């Protein structure tokens, strides 16, 4: 199992609208790709929030090929949509992790 993690620091002025957009539009669009089996959407705690709160979404993929398909076929358009809506009011860091049992 693989986890595609996107951690995002969001400016205070947009964070409520951004959370709603994530719940109602962005996360459903990612899930509609068919590349992931589930997700968790969380807010990071016990970190500095002077510039805004930080959130993470962890998408679960059964195989690396599913993640690769998402990155190649779906991610570019979804990332562009994010930039078009929010511009430089947020910064995202992405990582791929493999579950080790």
VOBA-1610 file (N, C-alpha, C; in pm, whole numbers, padded with zeros to 5 digits, always signed):
BEGIN
Unk+00085-00117+00000Unk+00000+00000+00000Unk+00089+00123+00000Unk+00043+00225-00071Unk+00114+00351-00083Unk+00025+00464-00033Unk+00087+00566+00023Unk+00015+00684+00068Unk+00075+00805-00002Unk-00010+00876-00074Unk+00029+01002-00137Unk-00015+01112-00043Unk+00081+01181+00017Unk+00054+01283+00117Unk+00075+01422+00058Unk-00024+01508+00075Unk-00012+01648+00034Unk-00034+01733+00158Unk+00071+01801+00202Unk+00064+01890+00318Unk+00061+02033+00266Unk-00037+02111+00315Unk-00058+02246+00263Unk-00072+02347+00375Unk+00009+02453+00369Unk-00007+02567+00460Unk-00091+02670+00387Unk-00201+02711+00451Unk-00302+02797+00389Unk-00308+02929+00465Unk-00312+03040+00393Unk-00319+03170+00461Unk-00451+03183+00537Unk-00446+03258+00646Unk-00564+03274+00732Unk-00685+03325+00654Unk-00665+03415+00561Unk-00776+03479+00492Unk-00860+03387+00405Unk-00804+03273+00366Unk-00880+03182+00277Unk-00905+03046+00338Unk-00855+03018+00456Unk-00855+02879+00501Unk-00995+02818+00514Unk-01094+02892+00555Unk-01230+02835+00565Unk-01285+02802+00427Unk-01271+02893+00332Unk-01317+02867+00195Unk-01238+02754+00132Unk-01108+02747+00160Unk-01023+02642+00104Unk-01064+02505+00158Unk-01089+02495+00288Unk-01132+02367+00348Unk-01263+02322+00283Unk-01357+02414+00266Unk-01484+02377+00201Unk-01461+02330+00058Unk-01374+02400-00017Unk-01342+02361-00154Unk-01276+02223-00157Unk-01187+02198-00063Unk-01122+02066-00056Unk-01227+01957-00035Unk-01317+01978+00060Unk-01418+01877+00091Unk-01518+01857-00023Unk-01560+01966-00085Unk-01669+01959-00182Unk-01622+01938-00325Unk-01500+01982-00359Unk-01457+01976-00499Unk-01327+01899-00520Unk-01220+01943-00454Unk-01089+01888-00488Unk-01074+01740-00450Unk-01100+01706-00324Unk-01085+01566-00283Unk-01179+01476-00363Unk-01306+01513-00384Unk-01389+01428-00469Unk-01332+01411-00611Unk-01273+01517-00667Unk-01214+01506-00801Unk-01096+01409-00801Unk-01012+01415-00697Unk-00900+01321-00688Unk-00952+01178-00676Unk-01051+01158-00593Unk-01106+01024-00574Unk-01174+00972-00702Unk-01234+01061-00779Unk-01299+01020-00904Unk-01199+00971-01008Unk-01071+00997-00987Unk-00969+00946-01079Unk-00965+00794-01077Unk-01012+00734-00969Unk-01010+00589-00956Unk-00874+00535-00916Unk-00779+00622-00885Unk-00643+00580-00852Unk-00624+00549-00704Unk-00716+00596-00621Unk-00699+00581-00477Unk-00818+00509-00416Unk-00792+00436-00307Unk-00896+00357-00241Unk-00958+00430-00123Unk-00895+00536-00075Unk-00949+00611+00038Unk-00860+00731+00068Unk-00902+00809+00167Unk-00825+00928+00204Unk-00855+00966+00348Unk-00765+01048+00404Unk-00785+01114+00532Unk-00749+01260+00513Unk-00830+01349+00565Unk-00807+01493+00557Unk-00791+01542+00700Unk-00674+01596+00733Unk-00643+01631+00871Unk-00582+01770+00881Unk-00593+01827+01001Unk-00525+01954+01031Unk-00411+01923+01125Unk-00294+01976+01096Unk-00178+01955+01182Unk-00192+02042+01307Unk-00159+01985+01419Unk-00166+02054+01548Unk-00026+02072+01604Unk-00015+02158+01702Unk+00109+02184+01773Unk+00221+02229+01680Unk+00184+02312+01581Unk+00282+02373+01493Unk+00254+02522+01486Unk+00349+02598+01439Unk+00335+02743+01428Unk+00230+02775+01320Unk+00136+02864+01355Unk+00031+02902+01262Unk+00029+03052+01235Unk+00141+03118+01253Unk+00145+03262+01233Unk+00103+03300+01090Unk+00147+03222+00993Unk+00113+03250+00854Unk-00014+03180+00808Unk-00068+03092+00891Unk-00190+03020+00858Unk-00182+02876+00902Unk-00297+02809+00905Unk-00302+02669+00947Unk-00245+02576+00839Unk-00206+02457+00883Unk-00151+02356+00793Unk-00241+02234+00796Unk-00268+02182+00678Unk-00353+02065+00661Unk-00277+01959+00581Unk-00323+01834+00590Unk-00267+01728+00508Unk-00381+01640+00459Unk-00364+01591+00337Unk-00454+01489+00284Unk-00368+01370+00249Unk-00408+01254+00297Unk-00337+01131+00267Unk-00429+01040+00186Unk-00388+01019+00061Unk-00464+00933-00030Unk-00398+00796-00034Unk-00477+00689-00019Unk-00425+00553-00019Unk-00436+00492-00158Unk-00325+00432-00203Unk-00323+00363-00332Unk-00280+00219-00310Unk-00347+00127-00377Unk-00316-00015-00361Unk-00181-00051-00422Unk-00142+00018-00529Unk-00018-00013-00599Unk+00049+00115-00647Unk+00178+00110-00664Unk+00250+00228-00713Unk+00202+00266-00852Unk+00161+00170-00932Unk+00110+00199-01066Unk-00013+00289-01059Unk-00095+00273-00956Unk-00213+00360-00939Unk-00169+00504-00911Unk-00072+00518-00824Unk-00017+00652-00795Unk+00045+00712-00921Unk+00124+00634-00992Unk+00188+00682-01115Unk+00084+00728-01217Unk-00024+00653-01229Unk-00131+00691-01323Unk-00193+00824-01280Unk-00215+00842-01151Unk-00270+00969-01102Unk-00175+01085-01136Unk-00048+01069-01105Unk+00050+01175-01129Unk+00058+01211-01278Unk+00054+01113-01364Unk+00068+01137-01508Unk-00059+01185-01576Unk-00174+01133-01534Unk-00298+01161-01606Unk-00388+01266-01541Unk-00381+01281-01410Unk-00477+01367-01341Unk-00416+01485-01265Unk-00299+01464-01206Unk-00240+01567-01119Unk-00214+01700-01188Unk-00161+01703-01310Unk-00132+01834-01369Unk-00254+01926-01377Unk-00367+01876-01421Unk-00487+01960-01433Unk-00539+02001-01295Unk-00536+01910-01198Unk-00585+01943-01065Unk-00493+02044-00995Unk-00364+02031-01016Unk-00271+02129-00958Unk-00291+02267-01022Unk-00315+02269-01153Unk-00339+02396-01220Unk-00468+02460-01170Unk-00571+02380-01150Unk-00697+02431-01097Unk-00676+02492-00958Unk-00597+02425-00876Unk-00567+02477-00742Unk-00497+02612-00752Unk-00397+02621-00839Unk-00326+02748-00855Unk-00419+02857-00909Unk-00503+02823-01005Unk-00596+02922-01061Unk-00691+02978-00956Unk-00733+02895-00861Unk-00827+02938-00758Unk-00759+03013-00645Unk-00642+02968-00602Unk-00584+03018-00478Unk-00450+03089-00496Unk-00389+03078-00611Unk-00263+03148-00638Unk-00157+03122-00533Unk-00095+03227-00484Unk+00014+03213-00387Unk-00035+03224-00242Unk-00163+03198-00219Unk-00217+03205-00084Unk-00199+03074-00008Unk-00131+02979-00070Unk-00102+02852-00004Unk+00027+02796-00062Unk+00085+02704+00012Unk+00203+02633-00036Unk+00186+02486+00000Unk+00214+02399-00097Unk+00194+02256-00077Unk+00325+02180-00090Unk+00337+02076-00012Unk+00450+01985-00015Unk+00394+01845-00035Unk+00443+01774-00134Unk+00391+01641-00167Unk+00496+01534-00142Unk+00450+01419-00095Unk+00542+01305-00075Unk+00467+01174-00097Unk+00542+01075-00136Unk+00488+00940-00153Unk+00552+00853-00046Unk+00468+00776+00022Unk+00517+00688+00129Unk+00467+00546+00103Unk+00546+00448+00142Unk+00505+00309+00133Unk+00478+00258+00273Unk+00365+00193+00291Unk+00330+00136+00421Unk+00421+00016+00447Unk+00485+00015+00564Unk+00573-00095+00604Unk+00508-00166+00721Unk+00480-00292+00704Unk+00418-00371+00813Unk+00519-00461+00879
//
